[in-house]
Amino acid sequence: MSKTTLLITVAFIVSIGVAVFSTNTNTDYQFLKRQLKVSHVLHNTNKVLPNFSLVDHNQHLFNNDRFKGKWTLLTFIYTHCPDVCPTILMDMSMLKSILIQRGVETVPEFVAITFDPKRDTPEVLKTYITHFDKDFLGVSGDQTQIDQLIKPFGTYYERSIEVDGKTVIIPNGQAMPESVTSYSINHTAWLYLISPDGEIFAGFPTPHKPHNMADDIELLISNY
């Protein structure tokens, strides 16, 4: 083989290696997106989580550092929810069981942050969340901080109250009348995978399909 031919061959091999590497690790994760079944890659370096300080259901500080160095599957709920939130938590419990049964090396921590800290105190959350799984973690805290935290997720919620027999919608961020104690919350129902650097990496819209979600989570974590 001539020297020129050898150099061309080496350059070709190197170019293939670079192409494969960049396909799997570029910031758009195009290679990964094409293989996912039920999730969406949401990785965006321009959409970072704000600094926040909340409290978990064990009365421990829950802030940005709690996401660091591990994978987290996060959702937003409220304990007075009649149907959607219990279904989400049951799906999360099933998903966790599937991952464990498969012997997956990295099983995310499962966290639920309340939309409704006025009623969902840490004590209330602990009883509610651990009913679905003893290791699930509920998070409450200041309403303003929770409202700031949900913005990068694109999560939406609104409170629905009855006034003189009519339904009145109180959008996220707007204060409710102090006299109102009974209300429901309309909200989105996504699950979010938080990466070990503490940022949003992927999202799972409804309807949730735990077996397919488990497939995607294995793929997402192994290709991070």
C-alpha positions in Angstrom: 0.0 0.0 0.0 1.4 3.4 -1.0 1.9 6.1 1.6 -0.8 8.3 0.0 -3.3 5.4 0.0 -2.5 4.7 3.6 -3.1 8.3 4.6 -6.4 8.4 2.8 -7.5 5.1 4.4 -6.6 6.4 7.9 -8.4 9.7 7.2 -11.5 7.8 6.1 -11.5 5.6 9.2 -11.0 8.7 11.5 -13.8 10.6 9.7 -16.2 7.6 10.3 -15.3 7.6 13.9 -15.8 11.3 14.3 -19.2 11.1 12.5 -20.4 8.3 14.7 -19.3 10.0 17.9 -20.8 13.3 16.9 -24.0 11.7 15.8 -24.4 10.2 19.3 -23.3 13.1 21.4 -24.2 16.3 19.6 -26.3 18.7 21.6 -29.4 18.1 19.5 -29.2 14.3 20.2 -30.7 13.7 16.7 -29.5 10.1 16.7 -31.1 9.4 20.1 -34.4 11.2 19.2 -35.0 8.8 16.3 -35.0 5.8 18.6 -37.3 7.0 21.3 -40.7 5.4 21.6 -42.8 7.7 23.8 -40.5 10.5 25.1 -39.0 13.7 23.8 -35.5 15.0 24.3 -35.9 18.4 25.9 -32.2 19.1 26.4 -31.6 22.9 26.0 -28.6 24.7 27.4 -30.6 28.0 27.2 -33.4 26.7 29.4 -31.8 26.0 32.8 -33.6 25.5 36.0 -33.7 28.6 38.3 -32.2 28.5 41.7 -34.9 27.3 44.1 -35.3 26.3 47.8 -38.1 24.0 48.7 -38.7 21.3 51.3 -39.2 17.5 50.9 -41.7 15.5 52.8 -39.1 14.6 55.4 -38.6 18.3 56.2 -35.2 18.4 54.5 -34.0 21.2 52.2 -34.8 20.4 48.5 -32.9 22.7 46.1 -30.9 22.4 42.9 -28.2 20.3 44.5 -30.7 17.5 45.1 -30.8 16.9 41.4 -27.0 16.8 41.0 -25.1 13.5 40.5 -28.1 11.3 39.8 -31.0 10.8 37.5 -34.4 12.0 38.6 -37.9 11.4 37.2 -40.0 14.4 38.2 -43.7 15.2 38.0 -46.0 17.9 39.3 -49.2 16.9 41.2 -51.6 18.0 43.9 -53.1 15.6 46.5 -56.7 16.7 46.0 -56.6 15.6 42.4 -59.4 13.1 41.7 -57.9 11.1 38.9 -54.9 12.4 36.8 -52.4 12.6 39.7 -53.2 9.2 41.2 -52.9 7.7 37.7 -49.5 9.4 37.2 -48.2 8.1 40.5 -49.4 4.6 39.7 -47.7 4.7 36.4 -44.5 5.9 38.1 -44.7 3.0 40.5 -45.2 0.5 37.7 -42.3 2.1 35.8 -40.0 1.8 38.8 -40.9 -1.9 39.2 -40.2 -2.6 35.5 -36.8 -1.0 35.7 -35.9 -2.9 38.9 -37.1 -6.2 37.4 -35.0 -5.7 34.3 -31.9 -5.2 36.5 -31.3 -1.7 35.2 -28.1 -0.4 36.8 -29.4 3.2 37.1 -32.9 3.7 38.4 -33.9 7.3 38.8 -35.1 8.9 42.0 -38.9 9.5 41.7 -40.0 13.0 42.9 -43.4 14.7 42.9 -43.6 18.5 43.5 -47.0 19.9 44.5 -48.7 22.7 42.6 -50.7 23.3 45.8 -48.4 23.9 48.9 -51.2 25.7 50.7 -52.9 22.4 51.2 -50.1 20.0 50.5 -47.8 20.4 53.5 -44.8 18.1 53.8 -46.8 15.9 56.3 -49.7 15.6 53.9 -47.4 14.8 51.0 -45.6 12.1 52.9 -48.7 10.2 53.6 -50.0 10.6 50.1 -46.8 10.0 48.1 -45.6 7.0 50.1 -48.9 5.3 49.6 -47.8 4.7 46.0 -44.2 3.8 46.8 -42.3 4.1 50.0 -39.3 5.6 48.3 -41.2 8.3 46.3 -40.4 11.8 47.5 -42.9 14.6 47.8 -41.8 18.2 47.7 -43.6 21.3 48.9 -42.6 24.9 49.8 -43.2 28.5 48.8 -45.8 29.0 46.0 -43.8 31.7 44.3 -40.7 29.5 44.1 -42.7 26.5 42.8 -44.2 28.8 40.1 -40.8 29.9 39.1 -39.4 26.4 39.0 -42.1 25.1 36.7 -41.5 27.7 33.9 -38.6 26.0 32.1 -40.6 22.8 32.0 -43.4 24.4 30.1 -45.8 23.0 32.7 -49.2 24.7 33.0 -51.7 24.8 35.7 -54.7 26.9 36.8 -57.1 26.9 39.7 -60.8 26.5 39.2 -63.2 27.9 41.8 -66.9 28.4 42.1 -68.3 31.9 42.6 -72.0 32.4 42.8 -72.6 29.2 41.0 -70.2 30.1 38.2 -66.7 28.6 37.4 -63.9 31.1 37.7 -60.4 30.3 36.5 -57.4 31.6 38.5 -54.3 31.4 36.2 -50.9 30.3 37.5 -49.3 33.3 39.3 -52.5 35.1 40.1 -53.5 35.2 43.8 -56.7 33.6 44.9 -59.2 35.3 47.2 -58.2 34.6 50.8 -61.7 33.3 51.6 -61.5 30.5 49.0 -60.6 27.1 50.5 -62.2 24.7 48.0 -60.8 24.5 44.5 -59.6 22.2 41.8 -56.5 22.5 39.6 -56.4 21.9 35.9 -52.8 21.0 34.8 -50.6 19.3 32.4 -49.4 15.8 33.3 -46.0 15.2 31.9 -43.1 13.3 33.5 -39.6 14.8 33.2 -36.2 13.1 33.3 -33.6 15.3 35.0 -30.0 14.6 34.2 -27.1 14.3 36.7 -26.1 17.9 35.9 -29.4 19.1 37.3 -31.1 20.0 34.0 -34.2 18.9 32.1 -33.2 16.2 29.7 -36.4 14.5 28.4 -40.1 14.6 28.8 -42.9 12.0 28.8 -46.4 13.2 27.7 -49.6 11.4 28.4 -50.8 8.7 28.0 -48.0 7.2 30.0 -46.9 3.7 28.9 -44.6 2.3 31.6 -43.0 -0.4 29.5 -42.1 1.9 26.6 -41.0 4.6 29.1 -38.6 2.0 30.6 -37.2 1.3 27.2 -36.7 5.1 26.6 -35.2 5.7 30.0 -32.6 3.0 29.5 -31.7 4.4 26.1 -31.6 8.0 27.4 -29.4 7.3 30.3 -27.0 5.0 28.4 -26.6 7.7 25.6 -26.3 10.7 27.9 
